[in-house]
Amino acid sequence: MTSLQPTLKDERIQVLDVLRGIAIFGILFVNLAHFSYPDVYLSVLGKDNFFTEKWSDLDFGVRMILDLLIQTKFILLFSFLFRFGMVVMMERSLSKGQRFVPLYIRRLLALLILGTIHAFLVWDGDILTQYALLGFILLLFRKAKTKTLVIWAAALYLMFSIPFLLSSFSPSDGQEWKQETIQQIEQEAKQTLQVYSSGSFKEIAEQRIHDRMAYMSMNGMLTYNPLVFFLASIPYFSMFLLGAAAAKAGLLHQPEKHRQALKRVWLAGLIIGVGSHVLYGLFEKEVFMLIGAPFLMFFYVTTIVYLYHKTRFAKPLQYFSAVGRTAFTNYLMQSVIGTWIFYHFGLGLYGKVYPAVGILVTIAICALQMIVSHLWLRTFRMGPFEWLWRSATYLKWQPIFKESK
C-alpha cells in the first residue's frame, strides 16, 4: 500500500497541528497562575509565603501535579514546534523559488511587533518577543546538518543546567541571597495583588509595564545585553535546534520510517524524564525538573505521534488540530480572556482563585477555545492573527475565506 504520509512541502502536517494545540493548552495550565496571582514574585519567596498560607491541601496537591506533569514541558514543546515550522517554511519557500531569508526576517519583525504590543498592552508574560529575537540567531543554523543541530542543542542545555546543579547541592542553597531580598520581593507581590485586583485601568497598565520591565531586566532584554539574554533563553533555543533537527530528519511527518529512533526517544523520555521528576517530587530540587523537562516533553511527543497514527486514537486527537491551526490567535486570546477574568477592569478575581479552582477555569477556557477554533475554521482558512502575521510576512493581504465548493 502506498504511503500517504506528508512531506515538508505538503500544505499541512496534521500531527503538528495536534501537538501545537496540545502545547497551547498546556501553556495555559501553567500561565493561569500568572494571570490569577503574582506567581513570579511568590516563586522567589518559596513554597510557604503570605499568599500560599491560605491554600488548602488540595491546592498544594494540584500545584504539585502541575509542576510535575506540565510546568516547563509545554513551553518547551511550543519552542520545539516553532523551529520545526521554520524548516517547513524554508523547504516550501525554496520549492517555490522564493528567497527564504528576507521572507523569514519579515516574519520575525512582524512577530516582534505583535509580541511587543501584547507584552505592554495586554499581558506582561509574553513569550513572542523572545521567540522573535531568538529567531534571528536561528538563521545562523538554517543550513546545519541534523547531527550538528543535536550536538549544539545538547551542549547548550547542559551548559545551562550545570550552574543549577552546583547551586542546588551547595550548603547555602541560595538562602543567603533570599534573606537579603525577601522583603522587597514580598512588597512587590503585595503591590501586584492590590493593583490587579482593585486598581484603575491606568494603575493596572502601569503595573503591567513595571512587571514587564522587571522581566526584561532579568533576561537581558532591557539592558541590551545579548549574552545575558541568550543565556537566559537557552532552554527555548535548545528546543529550537532540536525542532530543526526533527524536521530535517523527518521524524514526525514520516514516523513509519523512523520507528526505532522514535522508540529510543520514547524510552529515554520515560526513564530520564519520569525518573527526574520523581526525584524532584522527593527532594524539591529545581535542577531535577530542569534536566527532566525536555525528556518528559519528548515522551509526550512520541506517545502522541504513536497514538495519532493508530486509527482509534486519531479522531479524538484531531479535536486539538483546529486549536493548533489557530495557535497564535489562541495564545493571544488566552491573555485577553485571562486578564478579563482576573483583573479589576473585568471580573476582578485576581488573588482570589487558588490552584484547585484555577484548574477548572483553565479547562473551561480550553473547551471554549476548542469550540470557537472549530467554528472559525469552518469559514476561514486560518486564525485572524495568523492571517495578519502571514500578510505582513508576504507584504500582501492573504486570502482568509475558504473557497466555496
Secondary structure, 3 states (H helix, E strand, C coil): CCCCCCCCCCCCCHHHHHHHHHHHHHHHHHHHHHHHCCHHHHHHHCCCCCCHHHCCHHHHHHHHHHHHHCCCHHHHHHHHHHHHHHHHHHHHHHHCCCCHHHHHHHHHHHHHHHHHHHHHHCCCCCCHHHHHHHHHHHHHHCCCCHHHHHHHHHHHHHHHHHHHHHHHCCCCCCHHHHHHHHHHHHHHHHHHHHHHHHCCHHHHHHHHHHHHHHHHHHCCCCCCCHHHHHHHCHHHHHHHHHHHHHHHHCCCCCHHHCHHHHHHHHHHHHHHHHHHHHHHHHHCCHHHHHHHHHHHHHHHHHHHHHHHCCHHHHHHHHCCHHHHHCHHHHHHHHHHHHHHHHCCCCCCCCCCCCHHHHHHHHHHHHHHHHHHHHHHCCCECCCHHHHHHHHHHHCCCCCCECCCC
